[in-house]
Amino acid sequence: MVLRNAALRCGLIGAGCLGLGWFVGGQWSGRADQPLWHEPASQTAPALPSFAGVVARVMPAVVGVHAQLVAAPVANANAIAEPTRPMAAAAPGQRNGSGFLVEAGGLVVTSRHLVLDAERIEVTVPELGSFPAALVGDDPATDLALLRIEGAPAGLPSLPLGDSDTLQAGEWILAVGNPFGFAQTVSAGVVSFVGRHLPHSDLRVTNDFLQISAPVNPGSSGCPIVDLAGRVVGLTTQAPVDAQGISFAVPGNTVKWTLAAMQREPDGRVRRGYLGIEFASRPVCDGARGCGALVVRVVAGQPAERAGVRAGDVVLSVDGGPVPDARSLHRRIVCAAPGSPIALQLLRDGRVGDPIVAVLGEVGTRSNDPAN
């Protein structure tokens, strides 16, 4: 009897195990060729995008930039104050980096710190070889330089400049450049922050940068940052020391304005307006009056102080045009011609006064006093 009960229990356990094997996952029938778990087709993860088509269009216009220096590199050649660094892969007396063709006639955009104090500049075009290049213009404030390939072949590939003002944090971007001399290297990431203001190490100004997560390394300086349509929305310039996944790019619209200014001036020099204020990154908003940029500091002896601007003022408009945030105010200042008057509408102590007029100075050297 005991044996019969034991046999019955074993039989029931075996049947239960068989049933478990049949019902797990709702589909498994005990066959070894099927996985244990099956997700319904409607619940599978969406496929990630392929960047291959964009890269194929972009790569032919991404170039290598090689600078032979006159002497030892200038100690402070970077555009942003520490703790960031320029990303030029360099042997003694040389700097190597990246750039891109912006015109079929041979105009190349790159980083200024790559070609600063260069005795000779060469540009390497994929599949076509290396060519000497001349400096057309440079801009210390944005760390941009414009080169022209000498004896350039006809019909070179070029990249269009996109509208960086439409970018939002979280959007995909690609960086294509030559880190450590590894030509045509592609890295992917996202826009991490739009409108990151960083102080310049030499000039009394801050600038507006894109923060990106695409990995960059020495030699990536000057590489284009492109959107998924293959348009240049930034140019890589700096990375914080010892950081991973944090680097900065000059926005595409800043590149557009700067290149136009370089080509407009016979000497290729970019002249930028200077007011002498620092402002908060977040706007101050009032339901009745809208938003404006809060002034947190006024530099002594500079145009803003002479015009009567005070810390705590909120700039609502410039020359009648609204400035809803710090980016708008910054752009209105630095894109205006030095020596030109600008009318500022201020909110002070809860009241909007009559516009005051300031005559802009020019961005120049003044260490450790970043403002706008």
C-alpha angles and dihedrals in degrees: 000000000000090000092050091051091048091050090049091051092050090049092052092048090050091050090049091052090049090051091049091052091052097046104042108113090002090261112054114111098178095270113143093218095067126076117243095241126046123188116207110253092246091061100053118117116262117254116259117243120265115231095194096104093050092047092050090056095044104042100072091061097047110098140188118242119206123185126191107204127225092221139337112331117268107261095230104040096135123103099219128058119251139307084057127075138202113253104224115139102221144181117196108297094008141087124196127189146125142281141161138235111250097177134035090233092069108272111152128194118209142144118293094222089063094062101029109132091000118163092192132014127197129186122204114209116197113259091359105070135228128325134183114253135199128215111249097178144329138203121208093193094062099023091236128143132185119211132187119212109230113228092006117184115248121265101021116181116257139185126234121235114239132208107269092184089076094057120114132193109269098034119132118253134174130214118205118186149108110280112184087353094298097138124220095013115169125205128176132210144131137267101267099186135357119218103015107176114213128178121244115238095224108018127069092241143087123219138212114244139176113240111214137182099213108120113254131178141178105309092036092095109120096018116141121250107213135189123227090274090060095251120141108245096166147001120230114240115150146017130193114253112265093359124133122208094007121105137137135234134191105247117250094241090053088051090052094051094044095049091050090050092049092052092045095059121068092223094043091238119146113221117201133190120245127200103171104236138119119212138192117263093228119065125241111231132198121187094227100037103033124226134320144168118274115226109222099174138016117204112233116250095009130118096271094053092045089053093050103256113154135196108266095038117127115219107219101173144001118215089345094306117117120248102198095176145009094270091058093049093046091052093048091054103043095040093053121093117259110253094030121124120238126192115223123200107206135194108211127173090346095307132102111224133193115291116272122213124228125184109221123236125207129263106256142151119302116139124228097005106100114181139126 
